[in-house]
Amino acid sequence: MTGEHHETLIASTFFAVGCIATAPSVQAGEIWRAAGFEQPESALFDAANKRIVVSNIVGNPGDVDGNGYLSLLSMDGKVITSHWVDGMDAPKGMAIAGGKLYAADITKVRVVDLASGKLVSTIHVPGAVFLNDMTADAAGKVYVSDMLADAIYRIDGDKPELFVKDALLASPNGVFADGDKLIVASWGKGIKPDFSTAEPGGLLAVDLDSKKVTPLPGAQKFAGLDGVIAIGGDIYATAYMTGTLYRYRSGGAPEAIAAFKPGSADIGTDGKSTIYVPLMNEGEIAALKID
Protein backbone atom coordinates (compact mmCIF):
# COMPACT_ATOMS: atom_id res chain seq x y z
CA MET A 1 0.00 0.00 0.00
CA THR A 2 1.45 3.33 -0.99
CA GLY A 3 1.85 6.10 1.53
CA GLU A 4 -0.50 8.31 -0.47
CA HIS A 5 -3.22 5.64 -0.51
CA HIS A 6 -2.67 5.03 3.19
CA GLU A 7 -3.30 8.71 4.00
CA THR A 8 -6.37 8.81 1.75
CA LEU A 9 -7.71 5.70 3.42
CA ILE A 10 -7.27 7.08 6.90
CA ALA A 11 -8.66 10.53 6.10
CA SER A 12 -11.71 9.24 4.30
CA THR A 13 -12.97 7.11 7.17
CA PHE A 14 -14.32 10.11 9.05
CA PHE A 15 -16.25 11.37 6.02
CA ALA A 16 -17.70 7.91 5.49
CA VAL A 17 -18.69 7.44 9.10
CA GLY A 18 -20.34 10.83 9.20
CA CYS A 19 -22.61 9.80 6.32
CA ILE A 20 -23.91 6.63 7.96
CA ALA A 21 -27.43 6.71 9.35
CA THR A 22 -27.11 6.58 13.11
CA ALA A 23 -28.91 4.03 15.25
CA PRO A 24 -30.58 5.13 18.48
CA SER A 25 -28.41 4.70 21.55
CA VAL A 26 -29.38 1.86 23.83
CA GLN A 27 -29.22 3.08 27.41
CA ALA A 28 -29.77 -0.30 29.06
CA GLY A 29 -26.81 -1.00 31.34
CA GLU A 30 -25.22 2.43 30.89
CA ILE A 31 -24.08 3.81 34.23
CA TRP A 32 -22.34 7.04 33.19
CA ARG A 33 -20.94 9.07 30.33
CA ALA A 34 -17.98 11.39 30.36
CA ALA A 35 -17.65 14.11 27.71
CA GLY A 36 -15.10 16.62 26.47
CA PHE A 37 -12.60 14.31 24.75
CA GLU A 38 -11.11 14.77 21.28
CA GLN A 39 -11.62 11.62 19.22
CA PRO A 40 -11.16 9.23 22.16
CA GLU A 41 -9.96 5.95 20.67
CA SER A 42 -9.17 3.81 23.68
CA ALA A 43 -10.21 3.55 27.34
CA LEU A 44 -7.87 1.45 29.50
CA PHE A 45 -8.50 0.49 33.13
CA ASP A 46 -5.49 1.19 35.35
CA ALA A 47 -6.13 -1.24 38.21
CA ALA A 48 -3.17 -0.17 40.38
CA ASN A 49 -4.29 3.46 40.47
CA LYS A 50 -8.05 2.88 40.16
CA ARG A 51 -8.56 5.14 37.15
CA ILE A 52 -9.19 5.01 33.41
CA VAL A 53 -6.69 6.23 30.83
CA VAL A 54 -8.16 7.66 27.62
CA SER A 55 -6.25 8.24 24.36
CA ASN A 56 -7.20 11.28 22.25
CA ILE A 57 -6.30 11.28 18.53
CA VAL A 58 -7.15 14.95 17.78
CA GLY A 59 -7.19 15.05 13.99
CA ASN A 60 -6.31 12.62 11.25
CA PRO A 61 -5.44 9.23 12.83
CA GLY A 62 -2.54 8.84 10.41
CA ASP A 63 -0.96 12.28 10.84
CA VAL A 64 2.31 12.89 12.68
CA ASP A 65 1.12 16.22 14.08
CA GLY A 66 2.00 16.24 17.80
CA ASN A 67 -1.64 16.91 18.74
CA GLY A 68 -2.44 13.62 20.48
CA TYR A 69 -2.63 13.21 24.24
CA LEU A 70 -3.81 11.01 27.11
CA SER A 71 -6.44 11.88 29.72
CA LEU A 72 -7.34 10.43 33.13
CA LEU A 73 -10.87 9.56 34.26
CA SER A 74 -12.08 8.52 37.71
CA MET A 75 -13.99 5.29 38.19
CA ASP A 76 -17.25 7.25 38.37
CA GLY A 77 -16.67 9.13 35.13
CA LYS A 78 -15.15 12.41 36.35
CA VAL A 79 -12.21 13.92 34.47
CA ILE A 80 -9.16 13.88 36.77
CA THR A 81 -6.68 15.36 34.28
CA SER A 82 -7.62 16.34 30.74
CA HIS A 83 -4.03 16.58 29.43
CA TRP A 84 -2.16 13.98 31.47
CA VAL A 85 0.43 13.16 28.79
CA ASP A 86 0.97 15.45 25.80
CA GLY A 87 3.34 15.26 22.85
CA MET A 88 1.90 12.27 20.98
CA ASP A 89 0.63 12.18 17.40
CA ALA A 90 -2.49 9.98 17.18
CA PRO A 91 -2.45 7.59 20.17
CA LYS A 92 -4.80 4.64 19.99
CA GLY A 93 -4.66 1.35 21.94
CA MET A 94 -2.78 1.07 25.22
CA ALA A 95 -1.40 -1.55 27.59
CA ILE A 96 0.13 -1.56 31.08
CA ALA A 97 3.13 -3.67 32.10
CA GLY A 98 5.88 -3.27 34.70
CA GLY A 99 4.71 0.11 35.98
CA LYS A 100 4.67 1.56 32.47
CA LEU A 101 1.91 2.46 30.07
CA TYR A 102 2.43 1.70 26.38
CA ALA A 103 0.46 3.56 23.70
CA ALA A 104 0.31 2.73 19.98
CA ASP A 105 1.09 5.86 17.95
CA ILE A 106 0.95 5.19 14.18
CA THR A 107 4.35 3.50 13.62
CA LYS A 108 5.76 3.97 17.13
CA VAL A 109 4.92 2.91 20.67
CA ARG A 110 5.10 5.59 23.36
CA VAL A 111 6.18 4.55 26.86
CA VAL A 112 4.89 6.49 29.87
CA ASP A 113 5.83 6.14 33.53
CA LEU A 114 2.51 5.23 35.12
CA ALA A 115 3.23 6.93 38.44
CA SER A 116 4.49 10.31 37.17
CA GLY A 117 2.80 10.57 33.77
CA LYS A 118 6.17 11.34 32.17
CA LEU A 119 6.80 10.23 28.60
CA VAL A 120 10.00 8.23 29.11
CA SER A 121 10.73 6.71 25.71
CA THR A 122 9.55 6.00 22.17
CA ILE A 123 9.87 2.56 20.63
CA HIS A 124 10.14 2.62 16.84
CA VAL A 125 8.59 -0.48 15.26
CA PRO A 126 10.41 -1.31 12.01
CA GLY A 127 8.04 -2.03 9.14
CA ALA A 128 4.94 -0.83 11.00
CA VAL A 129 2.18 0.79 8.90
CA PHE A 130 -0.73 1.60 11.22
CA LEU A 131 -0.36 0.36 14.79
CA ASN A 132 -3.69 0.15 16.56
CA ASP A 133 -4.55 -1.79 19.72
CA MET A 134 -2.33 -3.08 22.52
CA THR A 135 -2.44 -5.65 25.33
CA ALA A 136 -0.06 -7.19 27.87
CA ASP A 137 0.20 -10.87 28.84
CA ALA A 138 0.76 -12.31 32.31
CA ALA A 139 4.55 -12.31 31.74
CA GLY A 140 4.57 -8.58 31.04
CA LYS A 141 5.14 -8.83 27.30
CA VAL A 142 3.22 -6.30 25.27
CA TYR A 143 1.50 -6.87 21.93
CA VAL A 144 0.39 -4.34 19.33
CA SER A 145 -1.70 -4.92 16.20
CA ASP A 146 -0.83 -3.45 12.80
CA MET A 147 -4.22 -3.10 11.16
CA LEU A 148 -2.96 -2.36 7.64
CA ALA A 149 -0.30 -5.07 7.56
CA ASP A 150 -2.13 -8.19 8.88
CA ALA A 151 0.47 -8.32 11.64
CA ILE A 152 0.94 -8.29 15.41
CA TYR A 153 4.19 -7.22 17.07
CA ARG A 154 5.47 -8.21 20.49
CA ILE A 155 7.51 -5.91 22.70
CA ASP A 156 9.68 -7.37 25.45
CA GLY A 157 11.03 -4.51 27.54
CA ASP A 158 11.85 -2.01 24.82
CA LYS A 159 12.56 -4.45 21.98
CA PRO A 160 9.90 -4.90 19.29
CA GLU A 161 9.70 -8.03 17.15
CA LEU A 162 7.23 -9.37 14.62
CA PHE A 163 5.07 -11.85 16.53
CA VAL A 164 2.76 -13.06 13.77
CA LYS A 165 1.91 -11.98 10.22
CA ASP A 166 -0.95 -13.93 8.65
CA ALA A 167 -3.66 -13.12 6.08
CA LEU A 168 -6.10 -14.88 8.42
CA LEU A 169 -5.81 -11.87 10.75
CA ALA A 170 -7.67 -9.84 8.10
CA SER A 171 -6.83 -6.31 9.26
CA PRO A 172 -6.39 -7.04 12.98
CA ASN A 173 -7.60 -4.20 15.16
CA GLY A 174 -8.45 -5.18 18.74
CA VAL A 175 -6.13 -7.47 20.72
CA PHE A 176 -6.62 -8.82 24.25
CA ALA A 177 -4.35 -11.23 26.13
CA ASP A 178 -6.45 -13.97 27.70
CA GLY A 179 -4.41 -16.68 29.44
CA ASP A 180 -2.29 -18.54 26.90
CA LYS A 181 -3.75 -16.78 23.87
CA LEU A 182 -4.46 -13.46 22.26
CA ILE A 183 -8.03 -12.71 21.22
CA VAL A 184 -8.06 -10.68 18.02
CA ALA A 185 -10.88 -8.57 16.57
CA SER A 186 -10.58 -8.35 12.79
CA TRP A 187 -11.86 -5.42 10.71
CA GLY A 188 -12.12 -7.59 7.58
CA LYS A 189 -10.50 -8.32 4.24
CA GLY A 190 -10.13 -5.89 1.38
CA ILE A 191 -10.37 -2.51 3.11
CA LYS A 192 -11.78 0.12 0.73
CA PRO A 193 -11.12 3.89 0.80
CA ASP A 194 -14.24 4.45 2.93
CA PHE A 195 -13.06 1.77 5.39
CA SER A 196 -15.79 -0.64 4.35
CA THR A 197 -14.51 -4.10 3.47
CA ALA A 198 -14.94 -6.67 0.73
CA GLU A 199 -15.49 -9.19 3.51
CA PRO A 200 -16.49 -8.41 7.14
CA GLY A 201 -14.21 -9.29 10.02
CA GLY A 202 -14.63 -11.58 12.99
CA LEU A 203 -12.96 -13.00 16.08
CA LEU A 204 -9.78 -15.08 16.20
CA ALA A 205 -7.36 -16.53 18.74
CA VAL A 206 -3.57 -16.63 18.48
CA ASP A 207 -1.71 -19.13 20.66
CA LEU A 208 1.12 -17.35 22.51
CA ASP A 209 3.49 -20.31 22.19
CA SER A 210 2.81 -21.76 18.75
CA LYS A 211 1.57 -18.46 17.21
CA LYS A 212 -1.13 -20.45 15.45
CA VAL A 213 -4.11 -18.35 14.32
CA THR A 214 -7.53 -19.97 14.90
CA PRO A 215 -10.85 -18.41 13.82
CA LEU A 216 -13.40 -18.64 16.66
CA PRO A 217 -16.36 -20.86 15.65
CA GLY A 218 -19.53 -18.98 14.78
CA ALA A 219 -17.86 -15.56 14.98
CA GLN A 220 -16.59 -15.14 11.43
CA LYS A 221 -17.44 -12.56 8.74
CA PHE A 222 -20.08 -10.76 10.80
CA ALA A 223 -18.80 -7.18 11.28
CA GLY A 224 -15.85 -4.83 10.95
CA LEU A 225 -14.54 -5.11 14.50
CA ASP A 226 -12.52 -2.58 16.47
CA GLY A 227 -12.00 -3.13 20.22
CA VAL A 228 -12.10 -6.46 22.06
CA ILE A 229 -11.98 -7.65 25.68
CA ALA A 230 -12.78 -10.83 27.59
CA ILE A 231 -14.56 -11.14 30.92
CA GLY A 232 -14.71 -14.69 32.23
CA GLY A 233 -15.67 -16.87 29.28
CA ASP A 234 -17.38 -14.06 27.35
CA ILE A 235 -15.81 -11.95 24.62
CA TYR A 236 -17.02 -8.43 23.86
CA ALA A 237 -16.20 -6.51 20.68
CA THR A 238 -17.22 -3.24 19.05
CA ALA A 239 -18.06 -2.62 15.40
CA TYR A 240 -16.82 0.90 14.70
CA MET A 241 -18.81 1.61 11.53
CA THR A 242 -22.19 0.74 13.08
CA GLY A 243 -21.52 1.47 16.76
CA THR A 244 -22.65 -2.00 17.84
CA LEU A 245 -21.30 -3.78 20.92
CA TYR A 246 -21.33 -7.57 20.55
CA ARG A 247 -21.05 -10.40 23.07
CA TYR A 248 -19.73 -13.79 21.97
CA ARG A 249 -19.99 -16.96 23.97
CA SER A 250 -18.21 -20.12 22.85
CA GLY A 251 -20.41 -22.29 20.70
CA GLY A 252 -22.90 -19.51 20.01
CA ALA A 253 -23.25 -16.62 17.60
CA PRO A 254 -22.26 -13.00 18.32
CA GLU A 255 -25.14 -11.14 19.95
CA ALA A 256 -25.65 -7.37 19.76
CA ILE A 257 -26.07 -6.15 23.35
CA ALA A 258 -25.81 -2.36 22.92
CA ALA A 259 -26.04 0.14 20.08
CA PHE A 260 -24.26 3.47 19.88
CA LYS A 261 -23.72 5.92 17.07
CA PRO A 262 -20.91 4.95 14.65
CA GLY A 263 -17.48 5.40 16.22
CA SER A 264 -17.42 2.91 19.12
CA ALA A 265 -13.76 2.04 19.36
CA ASP A 266 -11.22 0.30 21.63
CA ILE A 267 -13.12 -0.85 24.73
CA GLY A 268 -11.64 -1.43 28.16
CA THR A 269 -12.86 -3.27 31.26
CA ASP A 270 -12.34 -3.51 35.00
CA GLY A 271 -12.26 -7.28 34.44
CA LYS A 272 -15.40 -7.79 36.50
CA SER A 273 -18.64 -6.28 35.27
CA THR A 274 -17.95 -2.92 33.64
CA ILE A 275 -17.03 -2.06 30.05
CA TYR A 276 -15.71 1.36 29.02
CA VAL A 277 -16.68 2.32 25.45
CA PRO A 278 -14.91 5.21 23.67
CA LEU A 279 -17.33 7.01 21.34
CA MET A 280 -14.83 8.63 18.99
CA ASN A 281 -17.20 10.77 16.95
CA GLU A 282 -19.04 12.10 20.01
CA GLY A 283 -15.97 12.79 22.17
CA GLU A 284 -17.37 10.66 24.98
CA ILE A 285 -16.65 7.59 27.10
CA ALA A 286 -19.64 5.44 28.11
CA ALA A 287 -19.48 2.99 31.02
CA LEU A 288 -21.74 -0.06 30.79
CA LYS A 289 -22.65 -2.55 33.50
CA ILE A 290 -23.04 -6.05 32.09
CA ASP A 291 -24.96 -9.06 33.39
C-alpha positions as CSV (number, residue, x, y, z in Angstrom):
1,M,0.0,0.0,0.0
2,T,1.4,3.3,-1.0
3,G,1.8,6.1,1.5
4,E,-0.5,8.3,-0.5
5,H,-3.2,5.6,-0.5
6,H,-2.7,5.0,3.2
7,E,-3.3,8.7,4.0
8,T,-6.4,8.8,1.7
9,L,-7.7,5.7,3.4
10,I,-7.3,7.1,6.9
11,A,-8.7,10.5,6.1
12,S,-11.7,9.2,4.3
13,T,-13.0,7.1,7.2
14,F,-14.3,10.1,9.0
15,F,-16.2,11.4,6.0
16,A,-17.7,7.9,5.5
17,V,-18.7,7.4,9.1
18,G,-20.3,10.8,9.2
19,C,-22.6,9.8,6.3
20,I,-23.9,6.6,8.0
21,A,-27.4,6.7,9.4
22,T,-27.1,6.6,13.1
23,A,-28.9,4.0,15.3
24,P,-30.6,5.1,18.5
25,S,-28.4,4.7,21.5
26,V,-29.4,1.9,23.8
27,Q,-29.2,3.1,27.4
28,A,-29.8,-0.3,29.1
29,G,-26.8,-1.0,31.3
30,E,-25.2,2.4,30.9
31,I,-24.1,3.8,34.2
32,W,-22.3,7.0,33.2
33,R,-20.9,9.1,30.3
34,A,-18.0,11.4,30.4
35,A,-17.7,14.1,27.7
36,G,-15.1,16.6,26.5
37,F,-12.6,14.3,24.8
38,E,-11.1,14.8,21.3
39,Q,-11.6,11.6,19.2
40,P,-11.2,9.2,22.2
41,E,-10.0,5.9,20.7
42,S,-9.2,3.8,23.7
43,A,-10.2,3.5,27.3
44,L,-7.9,1.5,29.5
45,F,-8.5,0.5,33.1
46,D,-5.5,1.2,35.4
47,A,-6.1,-1.2,38.2
48,A,-3.2,-0.2,40.4
49,N,-4.3,3.5,40.5
50,K,-8.0,2.9,40.2
51,R,-8.6,5.1,37.2
52,I,-9.2,5.0,33.4
53,V,-6.7,6.2,30.8
54,V,-8.2,7.7,27.6
55,S,-6.3,8.2,24.4
56,N,-7.2,11.3,22.3
57,I,-6.3,11.3,18.5
58,V,-7.1,15.0,17.8
59,G,-7.2,15.0,14.0
60,N,-6.3,12.6,11.3
61,P,-5.4,9.2,12.8
62,G,-2.5,8.8,10.4
63,D,-1.0,12.3,10.8
64,V,2.3,12.9,12.7
65,D,1.1,16.2,14.1
66,G,2.0,16.2,17.8
67,N,-1.6,16.9,18.7
68,G,-2.4,13.6,20.5
69,Y,-2.6,13.2,24.2
70,L,-3.8,11.0,27.1
71,S,-6.4,11.9,29.7
72,L,-7.3,10.4,33.1
73,L,-10.9,9.6,34.3
74,S,-12.1,8.5,37.7
75,M,-14.0,5.3,38.2
76,D,-17.2,7.2,38.4
77,G,-16.7,9.1,35.1
78,K,-15.2,12.4,36.3
79,V,-12.2,13.9,34.5
80,I,-9.2,13.9,36.8
81,T,-6.7,15.4,34.3
82,S,-7.6,16.3,30.7
83,H,-4.0,16.6,29.4
84,W,-2.2,14.0,31.5
85,V,0.4,13.2,28.8
86,D,1.0,15.5,25.8
87,G,3.3,15.3,22.8
88,M,1.9,12.3,21.0
89,D,0.6,12.2,17.4
90,A,-2.5,10.0,17.2
91,P,-2.5,7.6,20.2
92,K,-4.8,4.6,20.0
93,G,-4.7,1.4,21.9
94,M,-2.8,1.1,25.2
95,A,-1.4,-1.6,27.6
96,I,0.1,-1.6,31.1
97,A,3.1,-3.7,32.1
98,G,5.9,-3.3,34.7
99,G,4.7,0.1,36.0
100,K,4.7,1.6,32.5
101,L,1.9,2.5,30.1
102,Y,2.4,1.7,26.4
103,A,0.5,3.6,23.7
104,A,0.3,2.7,20.0
105,D,1.1,5.9,17.9
106,I,1.0,5.2,14.2
107,T,4.4,3.5,13.6
108,K,5.8,4.0,17.1
109,V,4.9,2.9,20.7
110,R,5.1,5.6,23.4
111,V,6.2,4.6,26.9
112,V,4.9,6.5,29.9
113,D,5.8,6.1,33.5
114,L,2.5,5.2,35.1
115,A,3.2,6.9,38.4
116,S,4.5,10.3,37.2
117,G,2.8,10.6,33.8
118,K,6.2,11.3,32.2
119,L,6.8,10.2,28.6
120,V,10.0,8.2,29.1
121,S,10.7,6.7,25.7
122,T,9.6,6.0,22.2
123,I,9.9,2.6,20.6
124,H,10.1,2.6,16.8
125,V,8.6,-0.5,15.3
126,P,10.4,-1.3,12.0
127,G,8.0,-2.0,9.1
128,A,4.9,-0.8,11.0
129,V,2.2,0.8,8.9
130,F,-0.7,1.6,11.2
131,L,-0.4,0.4,14.8
132,N,-3.7,0.2,16.6
133,D,-4.5,-1.8,19.7
134,M,-2.3,-3.1,22.5
135,T,-2.4,-5.6,25.3
136,A,-0.1,-7.2,27.9
137,D,0.2,-10.9,28.8
138,A,0.8,-12.3,32.3
139,A,4.5,-12.3,31.7
140,G,4.6,-8.6,31.0
141,K,5.1,-8.8,27.3
142,V,3.2,-6.3,25.3
143,Y,1.5,-6.9,21.9
144,V,0.4,-4.3,19.3
145,S,-1.7,-4.9,16.2
146,D,-0.8,-3.5,12.8
147,M,-4.2,-3.1,11.2
148,L,-3.0,-2.4,7.6
149,A,-0.3,-5.1,7.6
150,D,-2.1,-8.2,8.9
151,A,0.5,-8.3,11.6
152,I,0.9,-8.3,15.4
153,Y,4.2,-7.2,17.1
154,R,5.5,-8.2,20.5
155,I,7.5,-5.9,22.7
156,D,9.7,-7.4,25.5
157,G,11.0,-4.5,27.5
158,D,11.9,-2.0,24.8
159,K,12.6,-4.4,22.0
160,P,9.9,-4.9,19.3
161,E,9.7,-8.0,17.2
162,L,7.2,-9.4,14.6
163,F,5.1,-11.8,16.5
164,V,2.8,-13.1,13.8
165,K,1.9,-12.0,10.2
166,D,-0.9,-13.9,8.6
167,A,-3.7,-13.1,6.1
168,L,-6.1,-14.9,8.4
169,L,-5.8,-11.9,10.8
170,A,-7.7,-9.8,8.1
171,S,-6.8,-6.3,9.3
172,P,-6.4,-7.0,13.0
173,N,-7.6,-4.2,15.2
174,G,-8.5,-5.2,18.7
175,V,-6.1,-7.5,20.7
176,F,-6.6,-8.8,24.2
177,A,-4.3,-11.2,26.1
178,D,-6.4,-14.0,27.7
179,G,-4.4,-16.7,29.4
180,D,-2.3,-18.5,26.9
181,K,-3.7,-16.8,23.9
182,L,-4.5,-13.5,22.3
183,I,-8.0,-12.7,21.2
184,V,-8.1,-10.7,18.0
185,A,-10.9,-8.6,16.6
186,S,-10.6,-8.3,12.8
187,W,-11.9,-5.4,10.7
188,G,-12.1,-7.6,7.6
189,K,-10.5,-8.3,4.2
190,G,-10.1,-5.9,1.4
191,I,-10.4,-2.5,3.1
192,K,-11.8,0.1,0.7
193,P,-11.1,3.9,0.8
194,D,-14.2,4.5,2.9
195,F,-13.1,1.8,5.4
196,S,-15.8,-0.6,4.4
197,T,-14.5,-4.1,3.5
198,A,-14.9,-6.7,0.7
199,E,-15.5,-9.2,3.5
200,P,-16.5,-8.4,7.1
201,G,-14.2,-9.3,10.0
202,G,-14.6,-11.6,13.0
203,L,-13.0,-13.0,16.1
204,L,-9.8,-15.1,16.2
205,A,-7.4,-16.5,18.7
206,V,-3.6,-16.6,18.5
207,D,-1.7,-19.1,20.7
208,L,1.1,-17.4,22.5
209,D,3.5,-20.3,22.2
210,S,2.8,-21.8,18.8
211,K,1.6,-18.5,17.2
212,K,-1.1,-20.4,15.5
213,V,-4.1,-18.4,14.3
214,T,-7.5,-20.0,14.9
215,P,-10.8,-18.4,13.8
216,L,-13.4,-18.6,16.7
217,P,-16.4,-20.9,15.6
218,G,-19.5,-19.0,14.8
219,A,-17.9,-15.6,15.0
220,Q,-16.6,-15.1,11.4
221,K,-17.4,-12.6,8.7
222,F,-20.1,-10.8,10.8
223,A,-18.8,-7.2,11.3
224,G,-15.8,-4.8,10.9
225,L,-14.5,-5.1,14.5
226,D,-12.5,-2.6,16.5
227,G,-12.0,-3.1,20.2
228,V,-12.1,-6.5,22.1
229,I,-12.0,-7.6,25.7
230,A,-12.8,-10.8,27.6
231,I,-14.6,-11.1,30.9
232,G,-14.7,-14.7,32.2
233,G,-15.7,-16.9,29.3
234,D,-17.4,-14.1,27.4
235,I,-15.8,-12.0,24.6
236,Y,-17.0,-8.4,23.9
237,A,-16.2,-6.5,20.7
238,T,-17.2,-3.2,19.1
239,A,-18.1,-2.6,15.4
240,Y,-16.8,0.9,14.7
241,M,-18.8,1.6,11.5
242,T,-22.2,0.7,13.1
243,G,-21.5,1.5,16.8
244,T,-22.7,-2.0,17.8
245,L,-21.3,-3.8,20.9
246,Y,-21.3,-7.6,20.6
247,R,-21.0,-10.4,23.1
248,Y,-19.7,-13.8,22.0
249,R,-20.0,-17.0,24.0
250,S,-18.2,-20.1,22.8
251,G,-20.4,-22.3,20.7
252,G,-22.9,-19.5,20.0
253,A,-23.3,-16.6,17.6
254,P,-22.3,-13.0,18.3
255,E,-25.1,-11.1,20.0
256,A,-25.6,-7.4,19.8
257,I,-26.1,-6.2,23.3
258,A,-25.8,-2.4,22.9
259,A,-26.0,0.1,20.1
260,F,-24.3,3.5,19.9
261,K,-23.7,5.9,17.1
262,P,-20.9,4.9,14.7
263,G,-17.5,5.4,16.2
264,S,-17.4,2.9,19.1
265,A,-13.8,2.0,19.4
266,D,-11.2,0.3,21.6
267,I,-13.1,-0.9,24.7
268,G,-11.6,-1.4,28.2
269,T,-12.9,-3.3,31.3
270,D,-12.3,-3.5,35.0
271,G,-12.3,-7.3,34.4
272,K,-15.4,-7.8,36.5
273,S,-18.6,-6.3,35.3
274,T,-18.0,-2.9,33.6
275,I,-17.0,-2.1,30.0
276,Y,-15.7,1.4,29.0
277,V,-16.7,2.3,25.4
278,P,-14.9,5.2,23.7
279,L,-17.3,7.0,21.3
280,M,-14.8,8.6,19.0
281,N,-17.2,10.8,16.9
282,E,-19.0,12.1,20.0
283,G,-16.0,12.8,22.2
284,E,-17.4,10.7,25.0
285,I,-16.7,7.6,27.1
286,A,-19.6,5.4,28.1
287,A,-19.5,3.0,31.0
288,L,-21.7,-0.1,30.8
289,K,-22.6,-2.6,33.5
290,I,-23.0,-6.1,32.1
291,D,-25.0,-9.1,33.4
